[in-house]
Each structure stands twice: as C-alpha cells, then as structure tokens.
Amino acid sequence: METTIYTTSMDQYVTLVSIGNIILFIVLSILGIYLIRSSKKQEGYTRKMNFAGGIFLQIIILLPLSSCVRTFIKHYEVNETALIIHRPTDAIQVPIVEITEVKPLSEGFEIKKSWGNNGMFGYSGEFTNPEIGRFTIYAKNTEKLVLIKTIHQGNIVIAPDDIAIIEELN
C-alpha cells in the first residue's frame, strides 16, 4: 500500500468565523499597540494602566490564536501502518491495527463541544453526540464526516474531501 494524502477544506461557517476572528484580533492588536504607545505620553497611574491594558490585549489575542493555529488540520495521510492527521506543530497517528470500524456520518450530524475549538480554522477537541457518545474531532468542516472507532483512542471523527479514505481504512 502506498501513502495517500487526503485534503480537507473549510466549510462556510469555519471560513466566516475565522475571518471574523482575524478581523477582531487585528482591531484588538491595533488598540493594544495604541495603548502601549500612548502610555509614554501619560504619567503616573494612567501610564501604568494604559501600558498594562495594551499588554493584556496582546496576551488575549495571542493565546487563543496560537491555540487555534496549533490545532489547524493540514491534511490526512494513510500509509500501510497508520492514519496520520497532520497539524502545523505535530501529527496524530492512529495505527491501522487499532481501527475497528470506519463509516460515514449522516448529514446534519449533531455535535456538541465538550472541550476544544469549534470554528476558528476548523473543529478540534472533545465533542459529544447522542448516537455515538464522546469523540475527538479533527476537521475543517462538518459536511463529509467520517467516524473512526479505535481500540485505545476512542471515537475519532475526520472530514476529508474524498471519502475514499473509508475504503482504504476498512
């Protein structure tokens, strides 16, 4: 079996949420820089508060943005030994021998976030569903969801553009 790369695309919701958040982050960043720079013209308590406020805004921007960028899904790879979910800073490996079932999920599959990211650059983290219970999702959209049941890693949901991945993993 040779290595196959499966792409994944953002749906409209993820695209809009990502653009909206980037605009918000830019505005807050400009405000933070303005507060830091204007603090030089102030004296005493006002100077300290402007400087602290500017630094606080920069931290508020960097923490969630870095988390979302770190968990962004680049693509999926299937080779003879594993399904590999590639992200900017790491790769999650699901050994083929651990996979017990692979099936497509129906359109309108309901997801409820327990912990993670649902919108900024995609979906990642722990989610729940009344039918399958708890699962970990690594996706940029909710249109072509694929459920992967594993022995030790629990339920995993991915969203490749090409659902031929189901045949390859079965």
C-alpha positions in Angstrom: 0.0 0.0 0.0 1.4 3.4 -0.9 0.9 6.6 1.0 -2.2 8.6 0.1 -2.8 12.2 1.1 -6.4 13.4 1.7 -7.1 17.1 1.7 -9.7 18.8 3.8 -11.5 22.1 3.1 -13.1 24.7 5.3 -16.9 25.0 5.2 -18.6 28.4 5.0 -19.1 28.6 8.8 -15.5 28.0 9.6 -14.4 30.4 6.9 -16.7 33.2 8.2 -15.7 32.5 11.9 -12.0 32.5 11.0 -12.3 35.8 9.0 -14.4 37.5 11.7 -11.9 36.4 14.5 -8.9 37.6 12.4 -10.5 41.0 12.0 -11.3 41.2 15.7 -7.7 40.2 16.6 -6.3 42.8 14.2 -8.5 45.5 15.8 -7.6 44.5 19.3 -4.0 44.3 18.4 -4.0 47.8 17.0 -5.9 49.0 20.1 -3.3 47.3 22.3 -0.4 48.8 20.4 -2.1 52.2 20.6 -2.5 51.9 24.4 1.2 50.9 24.8 2.4 53.8 22.7 0.1 56.3 24.3 1.2 55.3 27.8 4.5 57.0 27.0 2.7 60.4 26.9 0.9 59.7 30.2 2.1 60.0 33.7 1.6 58.1 37.0 -1.4 55.7 37.3 -2.8 56.4 33.8 0.5 55.5 32.2 0.7 52.2 34.1 -3.0 51.3 33.3 -2.6 52.1 29.6 0.6 50.1 29.3 -0.9 47.2 31.3 -4.1 47.3 29.2 -2.1 47.2 26.0 0.0 44.2 27.2 -3.2 42.5 28.4 -4.9 42.9 25.0 -1.8 41.4 23.2 -1.9 38.4 25.5 -5.7 38.0 25.0 -5.0 37.9 21.2 -2.0 35.6 21.2 -3.3 32.8 23.5 -6.4 31.7 21.6 -4.9 32.5 18.2 -1.8 30.3 18.9 -4.1 27.5 20.2 -6.2 27.6 17.0 -3.3 27.7 14.7 -1.6 24.8 16.5 -4.7 22.6 16.1 -5.4 23.5 12.5 -5.7 20.4 10.3 -3.4 20.5 7.3 -4.3 17.1 5.7 -4.8 13.4 6.4 -2.3 10.7 5.3 -2.9 7.0 5.1 0.0 4.6 4.8 0.4 0.9 5.4 0.6 1.2 9.1 -1.3 4.3 10.2 -3.8 7.1 9.6 -1.8 10.3 10.2 -3.6 13.6 11.0 -1.2 16.4 10.1 -1.2 19.7 12.1 1.3 22.6 12.0 3.1 21.6 15.1 2.5 17.8 15.3 0.9 14.8 13.8 -1.6 12.4 15.4 -1.1 8.8 14.5 -3.8 6.2 14.5 -2.4 2.7 13.9 -4.4 0.8 11.3 -4.4 -2.3 13.6 -6.2 -0.2 16.2 -9.1 0.7 13.9 -12.2 -1.4 14.4 -14.7 0.4 12.3 -14.8 3.2 9.7 -18.1 4.7 8.4 -19.5 7.9 7.1 -21.7 10.0 9.3 -25.1 11.3 8.1 -25.6 14.9 7.0 -26.8 17.1 9.9 -24.7 15.1 12.4 -25.1 16.9 15.7 -22.0 17.9 17.5 -21.8 19.5 21.0 -18.5 20.8 22.2 -17.1 19.5 25.5 -13.6 21.0 25.1 -11.8 22.4 22.1 -12.2 24.6 19.1 -15.3 24.8 17.0 -15.0 27.4 14.3 -11.6 29.2 14.2 -9.8 27.3 11.4 -11.8 24.2 11.9 -13.0 21.8 14.6 -10.7 20.1 17.1 -11.1 18.7 20.5 -13.6 16.7 22.5 -17.2 16.7 21.4 -20.3 14.6 22.1 -23.2 13.2 20.1 -26.3 11.4 21.4 -25.7 8.5 18.9 -22.0 7.8 19.3 -21.3 9.5 22.6 -17.9 11.1 23.2 -15.4 11.6 20.3 -12.4 13.6 19.3 -12.7 15.6 16.1 -10.0 16.7 13.7 -11.8 18.5 10.9 -12.2 21.8 8.9 -15.9 21.2 8.0 -18.9 19.2 9.0 -20.0 18.2 5.5 -18.3 14.8 4.9 -17.7 13.5 8.4 -16.2 10.0 8.9 -16.3 8.1 12.1 -13.3 6.0 13.0 -13.7 3.7 16.0 -10.5 2.6 17.6 -9.4 0.2 20.4 -7.4 2.6 22.5 -8.0 6.1 21.2 -11.8 6.0 21.3 -14.0 7.5 18.6 -12.3 9.9 16.1 -14.1 12.0 13.6 -12.4 13.4 10.5 -13.6 15.3 7.4 -11.6 14.5 4.3 -12.7 16.0 0.9 -12.6 12.5 -0.6 -14.5 9.8 1.3 -12.5 7.1 -0.5 -10.5 7.1 2.8 -13.3 4.9 4.2 -12.4 2.1 1.7 -8.7 2.5 2.3 -9.0 2.2 6.1 -11.5 -0.7 6.1 
